[in-house]
Structure formats: C-alpha cells, structure tokens
C-alpha cells in the first residue's frame, strides 16, 4: 500500500468527554504521514479521516508502536469488532465494472501485424495493440488504475483455486486471488467474485473423490453441430455440493484474514452450475445424432427441486460466510436441462420421455 496510516491515540478522562465531546480531523498526506501525528481523545469523541486519494485505506493492525513489519500485521475482518476502522461495507455498488481475464492476461505493445507470441491482436488502437501475454488471470495495471472504473469482476476457475480435495491449506492455490485483490485495495477499487465450474473450470480430481462423471456435449447455443465435449458433475449430487461448498468456505476464510481485502469485496456471486461462462447454466441440448444431455442428467437424479435445493444451501452458506456482503446471481434463463420431478426429460424431438409435462414450456407429449 502506498500510504501507511498509523493511529496513535491517547485517552483522557471519561468525565471530560461527558462535558465536551469533540470531533478531531486527521489528514493523510501524500507521503503516507498524517497530521496531526498524535491525537488525544476522550470517550465519546469522533475522529474523521481525510484521505489523500482513492488508493489510501485505513485498516486495523496489531502493532506495539515500535516494531517494524506493520503492513504484514493487518488484522483479520471481524463483524463484531467495535474498533474496525476499515469503514462501512460497500453495499449494492453501482458504477462501471470490467471483466478480468480467465486465462492469460493482456499487455499493450506497439502495433504490428502479429503479437510477440504469435497470433492476431485482440484490438488495435493507433500505434498500440492489445495482445495476450500477461500473467494468468491478471487484469492490467492500467485497468486497475483507470479513474473511470469502479471495480473489476474477478473471475476464477474452480480447478485453479481448489487444486486437491479437502480443506487443508495445501489443497488451495490463492496466487491469482491474492494478487488481484491486492491491486483492488492498492488502487482504491472494489471487486466482485465468482468461481465457476463448467467445461474448463471443473476439477478432474472430483471424479476420483465420489462425484459421478457425466460425459456431456453442448455449445450453449442453437448453432449447428453437437458442441464441445466435457466431463462435468451434477450440482444436485451431494458429494459434488460438499466439495464446492468446501471451496466457498475456504475462500471466505482466506479473504477475511485481512480486513482491507474483505471490505473491498462488493459482490459475491453464486456459481458452481456452469457451462462455458460464469452465468449459471448447464448442458441441456438433446439433438439427433448428439449426446442427449438432458437424459444423462435425468439418469443421475437431476430434478428442478434438486437444483433449487443446491442454490438454497449455497445462498445460506454465502450469507453466513460472507456477512455484510451483497449477492448477485447471474444466469441464462433458458439454460438448464428440461427434466421434470419424475425423471422425464426432453428428447431430441422436443417431447417428454415419460409423457409428463416438462418445466419451462407447455405440456408436450410424444406423438401417438
């Protein structure tokens, strides 16, 4: 952090505060010092802080007043700490949010016909162009520093964060998360967060740790062809849920180890039932000559009630593990397998395998 604001407070008698409560203003200077450097207050007094810029933060630390390494002594977030000086939680934040990259980040280089690593540029503007070549999952510094942006939507893949089953520290890799959240705090931004499963986010270790592997194929669109092959689990399976909820609990605990990290979190997004993006949806197509996704889900016990139960448990968990945070649910409305409560599914001709009504559309039966 650029500015280090160390609070030195001296308490005078309680009686004097009852006679004349005061408001003391402390200014944070550009070099990280503050004026006045020592504040004497009484019980009932108020301290108001004037920061030098949006990159400054006031955070509680554990400090004996002498030792070094203060920035590494940042206190964890505690919703019950009356001395939490990180300020109010940002709720329902409005403004411009940009998306973080899922894979390699971008870099700005002089314009030419191809990028340094080969391939066409993602964009060209004047004498510069945008190329893949940054760190994995890294939003560019110029983006974090852009004064017109409010926040970055940090998008992570389940397989990259939870690298092994269980809840041990060794089962998780927070390299990308830590780097990006630190940039949010440093630049005075907030961030939203979601961790997706889906075609390239589902960990392969799931299928050797109790989760049934479904061999699915879908493009997510009504385009020609059968789509991309992928191996997924079903979110209605309890073992699948347990693993994903282990992830959410661990991420919440990790972010709360630093009060400034947790305060900068604007939105947490329910996820875990995904296809190719962070929107909530699943492979659903059942086309002639292709894998019938709806049939495979139905055969593994998928039902609308089971999906609702998954989201209900997840919502309750997020409310408990991420207190004082707003949840944002992103979904594709028509993006789930059409399976009814009895296990009937939509077939390739659009009818119901069991003859019963399917969710989300009028009652359609197989032709007689």
N, C-alpha and C positions, 0 to 999 in steps of 0.2 A: 504494500500500500504506500502511496506517495506520502500521505500525511499521517503522523503518529500523534494522536492526541492523548496525553496522559493526564488524568484528572487527579489533582491533589486537593483534597477537601479537608478543612478543619472545622469542627463543630464547636459552636459556642453554646452557651447555656440555653436550655429549653425555655426558661422563663422569658428571656429576652425575645425569643421568636414569637411568643404569645403576644408580646406587646407591639411588635412591629415586624410583620412578615415582609420580606423583600424579594425582588426579582433581580438576579445578577446575570448580566450578559457577558458571555465569553466568546471572543472572536478567534477563529482558527486562521492563522496566517499562511501565506503561500509556501513557506519553508517547513511547515508542519508544527511550528511552535504555536502557542496561543497566548492571548492577552485578555486578562491578567493570567500569570502562570500559576498563582496560588489563590484559591478562593476560600474565604471563611464564611460559612453559612450557619444558620440556626435551623432547628426543626421547624418545618413549615415554609421555609424559603424555597424559591424556584430558581433553577439555572436554565438559561436559554442559550443555545449554541448557534453561532453564525458561522457556517462552513465556507471555505474558500471556493469550492466548486463541487460539481456532482460526483466527482471521484473520491471525495472525502467521506469517511464514515466515522461514527462514534460507536465503539464496541467495548464491552466489558472485558477486562483482562485480570489475570491473577498476578499481582506484582508486589514485591516487597518494598518498592521505592528506590532500590539500589541496584539490583541485579540487571544484567542485560537480557537479551532474548525476549523482549516484551511481546513482540508481534507473534511469537510462537506460543505465547501463553494465553491466547484468546479463550475466553470462557465458552462453554457449550450453551446452546439455546435452552432456556428453561421457561415454560409458560407461567410458572409460579414465582419467578424471581422478581421481587419488587424493585430491584436495582438494575434491571435490564435496560441498558442505555442505548440499545440499537434503534429505538424509535418504534413507532406503530407499524404493524404489519401492513404491507401493501395489499389491499383487497380490491378485486374486480378492476384491475389496472386497465386503463384504456390507452391507446396510442398505436404506434407502428411497431409490429413485431416482425422480425426476419427469421428465416429458417436456417438452422445450422446444417452443414453437410452431413450425410450419413457415412460416406467413405472418405476418400482423400479430400482435404480442403482445397481452396483455390489460392492462387498467387497472381499478382499483377506483373506482367512482363512487357517489354517493348513489342509492338505489333510486328508480326511476320506471318508467313503462310502456315506454319505449324508451331505447336507448342514445343518447349525444350525437350520434353519426354516423348514427343511424337503425338500425333493426333491433332484434330482441329480445335481451335479455341472455343470456349463456351460463349464468349462475347468479345466484340472488338469495339473500342471507342477511341476515335482519334489515333493517337500514336501508341496506345496501350491495348493489351488484350488480357482476358481472364483465362487462366489455364489451371487444370488440376495439377497438384504438385505440392500442396501444403501438408501439414500433419493430418493424421486420421481424425475425422470429426471436428476439425478446427475451424471456427469462424475467424475470418481475417481480422487483424487488429484494427484496420481502417473501418471495418463494420462496427466493432465494439465501440470505437471512438466517435462514430457518426452522431452528431448532436441531434439529428432529426429522428433517430431511432429510440424507441422506448425500451425495447427488450429483444432478446434472442430466444427462439424456441429451440431448446437443446434436445435434439432427437438422438436417442441411443438405441442400440440393439441388445436384446436380452443376452444373446450369446457372448457379446463383448464385455458385458458387465459381470454376469454370473458365469464364471468360466468352469465351474465344477459344482456338483450338488452339495447341499448342506449350507450351514450358516457360519462356518469358520471364516476368518479373515482371508485365508488362502483361497477361498472359493470365489473371491470377488476381485475385480480389477477396476479401480476408480480413477485411473490415469486421465482419461478424457473428461470425465465429470469434474474432477478437481481443477483441471486446467481451465475449463470453460467457466466454471462458477467463479474462480478467482478473477477471471477477466471481467465478469459481470460486476463484481464488487469493486474492482480497481477503477472501472470506468463509470461507476455510478448508475449502472443499468439493473434492471430486474430480468428474470428469466422464467420461462415455463419449461416443464419437463415431462417427457413420456418415454417409456421403454417398451419397445414393440417386439412382438414375436413375428409370425408370418414367414414368408418364403426364405428370407435371408437373416431373420432375427432369432429363429427358434434354435436353442442349443441342441446339438446332436446327443449330448450326454443324457438328455431326458429319456431317450428310448432304451437306455440300459439301466434306468433307475425308475421303473414302474409305470412309465407312460406308454400307452399304445401308439404305435406309429401308423399314421394314415397316409397312404401313397395317393396324393391328390394332384390335380392338374387344373389350372384356371388362369385366365388372363385378367379377370376382373372387369372386362368389357365385353360387349357383344360383337367382338371382332371375329373374323374368320380364323379357323384353327382352334385347337384344343387348349392352348395356353401353355404356361410354364409348369413343369413337373416340380413338386415339392413334397417334403415329408413333414407333416405337422401333427400335433396332438390336438385333442378336442378340449376346449376350456370347460366343458361340463364334466370332465373326469376329475375326481377328487385329487388324485395324485398330481395331475397337471396343476391344479389350483394351488396345492401346497407348495410346490416348487416356485411358482410365480409369486406367491404371497411372501415366501422367504425373501425373495428379491426385493420386494417393496419395503418390507420391514428393515432390511439391512441398509437400503438406500436412505430411508428416513433417518435411521440412527446415525448414519455417516454424515448427512447434511447438518444434523443438529449438534454435531461435535463443535461446530463454530457458529456463534450467534449471527455473524455477518453473512455467512453462507445461507443460513436458513431464512433470515429476514429478506434477502434478495429474491427468494422464490415467490413468484407471483401466482402461478397456476401449476397444479399437479393434474395430469391427465390420465384417467383410467384407460387401460390398454390391455394387451395380452391376448386378445382375439383379433388377429390381423391377417391380412393377405399380403399386400405389397407395400403398403404405406402405414402411417400411424393412425389413420382412421380405423375405427372398429368395423370389421367386416371379415368374412370367411369365404373360402372357395365354395361356390354354390351351384355352378353350372352342371347340367346333365344333358349333354348333346350327343346325338347319334354318332357313334364311332369314337367317342372320347370317354374318359373316365367319368363316371357319374358320382360327382362329389356329394350330392345330397343323399344318395344311397349309402355311401361309406359312413357318413356322419350318423345316419339313422341306425345303421347296424351297430354302432358303438354307443348307442343310448342317448345320442343328442336329441334334445327337445327344446322348444322355446322356454318352457318352465325351468329347465336346467341352465339355460343361458342367462335368464333373468336372475336365477339364484347366484350364479357366478358374479354377476355385476353387483348384486346386493351385498354379498360378502366383501367384495373388493371396495365398494363405496364405504362401507362401515369401517374397513381396515384403514383406508386413506384418511377418513375423518379422525380416527384415533391416533394414527401415526404421524399425521401432518396437521397438528392443531393450528387453528387460525389461518388456514390456507383455503383458497378457492379452488374448486374442482371444475374442469372444463372437459366435456365429453364430446369427442369428435367421431362421427360415424358416417357410413354410407347407408342411407335409409333402406335401400333395397339390396343390402349386401350380405344377407345371411341365408343359409340353406333353408329351403322350404320343406320343413319336416313338421308333422303335427304331433300332438301329445301321445298318439297311439303308435308312433313309429312309421306312419305313412309318409312317403317322400315324393317330391316332384320328379317325374320321369322325363325321358327325352322328348316325349310328345306333349309335355306340359300338364299331363293328368296326374292324379294321385295314385300311388302304388296300391293303396288299400281302399281306394274309393271314397275315403272320407275327405272332408274339407281341409285345405292346406292354409296355413297362416298367410296373411298379406294379400289375398286375392279372392275373387268369388269362388264359390264351390264348383270345382270342375272334376268330372269323373271320366274314367276310361270309356271310350265309345263302345257300344254294345255290338 
